[in-house]
Amino acid sequence: MKHLLKVIVLIGSLFALTFLLLKTTGVLSVEQIKMWLLQAKELSPIYVGVIVMLLLFSDLFLAIPTMTVITLSGYFLGFQYGAIASITGLFLAGISGYWLSHLLGERVLEFILRKEKAKQEAKETFRMHGVAMILLSRAIPILPEVTACLAGMTQMKFLKFLLVWSLSTIPYVLILTYAGSVSSIENPKPAIYTAIVISATLWTGWFLFNKKRKKNNLTR
């Protein structure tokens, strides 16, 4: 597992660096995103949908507050259209990350893990645990994009990746956009409570996953 963790940490650090840059420069703050969506809504809901899709797609390259953007899409566009825009954006990010890594990932792995044995161990570890990691990845910012890239690097079958990404993404988006659609400035509680419950559920999943993985390692 240590070799896979090394790859995750290094790739995740690149995403985290963009988050720090955006945070220190004040670009793409939550308030700024809200302002863009408000201005776009005055022109047309279509522009709101396009901005949501672009923001979530750009999460592949920049650390975007995806939970906030998805919730706001439900608030500004309503449940149905907010969900469509958010799912489209996240699928564009995931599929792009998969195929870019599928094509270029071998070079990245060779750069991070110089020894062939370490590289093969990292691949095998992700093949064993990749499905669970993708399913639970939305518990941690940056991790969804990292797991999409790892799926491409380790040559996970695309249809398998697409199925697991769907199971990870679609319910997550539907719950958040619905919470956003029934929230308001006067009553933001549905969105707040939903975010807490989703985060707690996913973190519990990670706890159980790690517990099971460690138990399996001890019994080998």
C-alpha positions in Angstrom: 0.0 0.0 0.0 2.9 2.4 0.7 3.8 2.7 -3.0 0.3 3.5 -4.0 0.1 6.1 -1.1 3.2 7.7 -2.4 1.6 8.2 -5.8 -1.6 9.5 -4.2 0.2 11.9 -2.0 2.4 13.3 -4.8 -0.5 13.7 -7.3 -2.7 15.0 -4.6 -0.1 17.6 -3.7 -0.2 19.0 -7.2 -4.0 19.6 -6.8 -3.5 20.9 -3.3 -0.9 23.4 -4.6 -3.6 24.9 -7.0 -5.9 25.2 -4.0 -3.4 27.1 -2.0 -2.7 29.4 -5.0 -6.4 30.1 -5.5 -6.9 30.6 -1.8 -4.0 33.1 -1.4 -4.8 35.0 -4.6 -8.6 35.1 -3.8 -9.4 33.7 -7.2 -12.4 31.3 -7.3 -13.5 31.8 -3.7 -16.9 30.7 -2.7 -18.2 34.3 -2.6 -16.8 34.9 -6.1 -18.5 31.8 -7.4 -21.8 32.9 -5.9 -21.4 36.3 -7.5 -20.7 34.7 -11.0 -23.8 32.6 -10.7 -26.0 35.5 -9.6 -24.8 37.6 -12.5 -25.3 34.7 -14.9 -28.8 34.0 -13.6 -29.8 37.6 -14.5 -28.9 36.9 -18.1 -30.1 33.3 -18.5 -30.2 30.0 -16.5 -28.3 28.5 -19.4 -25.2 30.6 -18.5 -25.5 29.3 -14.9 -25.5 25.7 -16.1 -22.5 26.4 -18.3 -20.6 28.0 -15.4 -21.4 25.0 -13.1 -20.2 22.5 -15.8 -17.0 24.4 -16.4 -16.2 24.8 -12.7 -16.7 21.1 -12.0 -14.8 20.1 -15.1 -11.9 22.4 -14.1 -11.8 20.6 -10.8 -9.6 18.1 -12.7 -6.9 20.8 -12.9 -7.8 23.2 -10.0 -9.1 22.4 -6.5 -12.7 23.6 -6.8 -15.1 23.4 -3.8 -17.3 20.9 -5.6 -19.8 20.3 -2.8 -20.5 24.0 -2.6 -20.8 24.4 -6.4 -23.2 21.4 -6.7 -25.4 22.7 -3.9 -25.5 26.1 -5.4 -26.4 24.6 -8.8 -29.5 23.2 -7.1 -30.3 26.5 -5.5 -29.9 28.6 -8.7 -31.2 26.0 -11.3 -33.5 23.8 -9.3 -33.1 20.1 -8.6 -33.5 18.8 -12.2 -31.3 21.2 -14.1 -28.8 21.6 -11.3 -28.3 17.8 -11.3 -27.9 17.7 -15.0 -25.3 20.5 -15.1 -23.4 19.0 -12.1 -23.3 15.4 -13.3 -22.2 16.6 -16.7 -19.3 18.6 -15.3 -18.1 15.8 -12.9 -18.3 13.2 -15.7 -16.3 15.5 -18.0 -13.6 15.8 -15.3 -13.6 12.1 -14.4 -13.5 10.8 -18.0 -10.8 13.3 -19.0 -8.7 12.4 -16.0 -9.1 8.7 -16.8 -8.1 9.0 -20.5 -5.2 11.5 -19.9 -3.8 9.2 -17.3 -4.4 6.2 -19.5 -2.3 7.8 -22.2 0.4 9.5 -20.1 0.2 7.7 -16.7 2.9 5.2 -17.3 5.5 8.0 -17.6 4.2 9.6 -14.4 4.4 6.3 -12.5 8.0 5.8 -13.8 8.9 9.3 -12.6 7.4 8.7 -9.1 8.3 5.1 -8.6 11.7 4.4 -10.2 11.8 0.7 -9.4 9.7 -1.7 -11.5 8.7 -3.8 -8.5 7.3 -0.7 -6.7 5.4 0.4 -9.7 3.8 -3.1 -10.1 2.9 -3.2 -6.4 1.2 0.2 -6.7 -0.8 -1.0 -9.7 -1.8 -4.2 -8.0 -2.9 -2.4 -4.8 -5.2 -0.1 -6.8 -6.6 -3.0 -8.7 -7.5 -4.6 -5.4 -8.9 -1.5 -3.7 -9.6 0.9 -6.5 -13.4 0.3 -6.7 -13.8 1.1 -2.9 -11.5 4.1 -3.2 -13.4 5.6 -6.1 -16.8 5.0 -4.3 -15.6 6.7 -1.1 -13.4 9.3 -2.8 -15.8 12.2 -2.3 -15.2 12.1 1.4 -12.0 14.0 0.8 -11.4 17.0 -1.6 -9.0 16.3 -4.5 -9.3 12.5 -4.0 -12.0 11.9 -6.7 -9.8 13.4 -9.4 -6.7 11.5 -8.1 -8.6 8.1 -8.2 -9.8 8.9 -11.7 -6.2 9.4 -12.8 -5.1 6.2 -11.0 -7.8 4.3 -12.7 -6.4 5.4 -16.1 -2.8 4.8 -14.9 -3.5 1.2 -13.8 -5.5 0.4 -17.0 -8.8 -0.2 -15.2 -11.4 -1.1 -17.8 -13.1 2.0 -18.9 -16.7 0.6 -18.6 -15.8 -0.6 -15.1 -14.5 2.9 -14.2 -17.6 4.5 -15.7 -19.9 2.3 -13.6 -18.0 2.9 -10.4 -17.7 6.7 -11.1 -21.5 6.8 -11.8 -22.2 5.1 -8.4 -19.9 7.5 -6.7 -21.1 10.6 -8.5 -24.8 10.4 -9.4 -26.3 9.8 -5.9 -23.9 12.4 -4.4 -25.1 15.0 -6.9 -28.8 14.2 -6.6 -28.8 14.5 -2.8 -26.8 17.8 -2.9 -28.8 19.5 -5.7 -32.0 18.6 -4.0 -30.8 20.0 -0.7 -29.8 23.2 -2.6 -33.1 23.4 -4.4 -35.1 23.4 -1.1 -32.7 25.8 0.7 -32.7 29.6 0.7 -30.8 32.5 2.2 -33.3 32.6 5.0 -33.2 28.9 5.5 -29.9 27.3 4.6 -30.4 24.4 7.0 -31.2 21.7 4.4 -28.0 22.3 2.6 -25.9 22.5 5.8 -27.4 19.3 7.3 -27.1 17.4 4.1 -23.4 18.3 3.7 -22.8 17.1 7.3 -24.6 13.8 6.8 -22.9 13.1 3.5 -19.5 13.8 4.9 -20.1 11.7 8.0 -21.4 8.8 6.0 -18.4 8.8 3.6 -15.9 9.2 6.5 -17.6 6.2 8.2 -17.2 4.3 5.0 -13.5 5.1 4.9 -13.1 4.0 8.5 -14.7 0.6 7.8 -12.8 0.2 4.6 -9.4 0.8 6.3 -10.4 -1.5 9.2 -11.3 -4.3 6.8 -8.1 -3.7 4.7 -5.9 -3.9 7.8 -7.6 -7.0 9.0 -7.1 -8.7 5.7 -3.4 -7.7 5.7 -3.0 -9.3 9.2 -4.6 -12.6 8.1 -2.4 -13.1 5.1 
